[in-house]
Amino acid sequence: MAKLTLLAISSKVNPERMLVKVTPAANYVQGTADLFDMTQIADPSNIGLIPMNAVPILTPSPYNENLGGNYTAIVRGTTLSNYGIRYYAAGGTEVATGAMPAAILAGELTLDILVPTDQQS
């Protein structure tokens, strides 16, 4: 499962925006996606998470994607705890089952999560 770490939030506007760093899992299963849980975003700098009580209207989107030529597609979840990230090689083929490629593990992926104020708890 991918881990999420809060990098920044927007000012109090609707919708509010969170920029979240993704740390991918060490292993990947082709055809499933690297799951992530938006209820478990780490906030080590005490920036202040935007509490969510519903799935965001918009699927999180890559804000910064520097993965050594690889790219991602976000798989929308049915709840806050079961979103996913699929990883693809530069040619469009999904990453194979096994160890996550070194370029992805060493790269940077930041997600942009928009949370309308009516979906905050």
C-alpha positions, 0 to 999 in steps of 0.5 A: 500500500502506498503511503501519503504525506501532507506537503501543503494545503491551500488557504481556506477557499472552496474547494480546499487543496491538499498536496500530498507526497506519495511513497509507493509500495515496494512491490506492485501487482499488475492489473490491481493498482497500488492502493492508498488510503486518504484517511491515513495521510501523515502530517509530520510537520503539523500543517493541518489536514483537511478532514474529509467525510466523503469521497472527493468530487474530483479524483486526485490528480498528479501535480508533480510526476517525476518517475524516470519516464514512467507515469501514473493513472489514478483509480477512483475508489468507492470510499476514502480508503480504497483509491489506487495508483497504476504505474505505466512505463513510457511506452504505455505498458503497465508495470509488471508484477514484482518489485517496483521499478527503481525509477519509480521508487527513486522518483517523485509523485505528488497528488493534488486533492481537492476537497469541497468544504461541504465534504469536510467533517 
